[in-house]
Every structure is written in structure tokens, then in C-alpha cells.
């Protein structure tokens, strides 16, 4: 998944403002103690990052 598609999916699921907050501020243990933005900068696959976000926020399977 491209980063632009990832960001769009994040905004679609959480709303633009909350998506930005999640990406900048929320630290995910599943991402090695990184935020979404840090994980993207570190080159982690967007699919893995999306999975970590979905797990942490209990996104229903049909929207993953």
C-alpha cells in the first residue's frame, strides 16, 4: 500500500484531525515504540503499520 493510500485510509477510519493526532502522537508497542510517522520514516511496510493501528484501536475486521 502506498503512503498516500495509507494516509487516506487512516483519515477515512478516524477522521482527518484524529488521524493526524494518531500518526504524530500515539506510540505503538507493535511498531517498536514508534509513532506512525516514525515507523513510516523508518521504512516499515505500510501494511504492518496499518495492522498495528487496527489492532490498537480495535478496528473491525471488515474495515481492515
C-alpha positions in Angstrom: 0.0 0.0 0.0 1.3 3.4 -0.9 1.8 6.0 1.8 -0.8 8.3 0.3 -3.3 5.4 0.3 -2.4 4.6 3.9 -2.9 8.2 5.0 -6.3 8.3 3.1 -7.4 5.1 4.8 -6.3 6.4 8.2 -8.3 9.6 7.7 -11.3 7.6 6.4 -11.3 5.5 9.5 -10.6 8.1 12.2 -11.4 11.5 10.6 -8.7 13.8 9.3 -7.9 15.6 12.6 -7.8 12.4 14.7 -5.8 10.6 12.1 -3.1 13.3 12.2 -3.1 13.1 16.0 -2.8 9.3 15.9 0.0 9.5 13.4 2.0 12.1 15.2 1.4 11.3 18.9 0.3 7.7 19.6 3.2 5.4 20.3 2.6 1.8 19.2 4.4 -1.1 21.0 3.8 -3.2 17.9 5.9 -0.7 15.9 8.8 -0.9 18.3 7.7 2.0 20.4 7.3 4.3 17.4 4.5 6.5 16.2 3.0 6.0 12.7 5.1 8.9 11.3 8.3 7.4 12.9 7.5 4.0 11.5 7.0 5.4 8.0 10.2 7.3 8.3 12.0 4.1 9.4 10.7 2.3 6.3 8.4 -0.1 7.9 5.8 -1.5 5.5 2.5 0.4 5.5 0.6 -2.9 5.7 2.3 -3.7 9.0 1.7 -0.2 10.3 -2.0 -0.3 9.3 -2.3 -3.7 11.1 -0.8 -2.2 14.3 -3.2 0.7 14.2 -6.1 -1.6 13.6 -5.1 -3.8 16.4 -4.6 -1.0 18.9 -7.9 0.7 18.1 -9.9 -2.4 17.6 -10.9 -1.6 14.0 -13.4 -4.3 12.9 -12.1 -6.9 10.5 -14.3 -5.8 7.6 -12.6 -2.4 7.6 -9.0 -3.5 7.9 
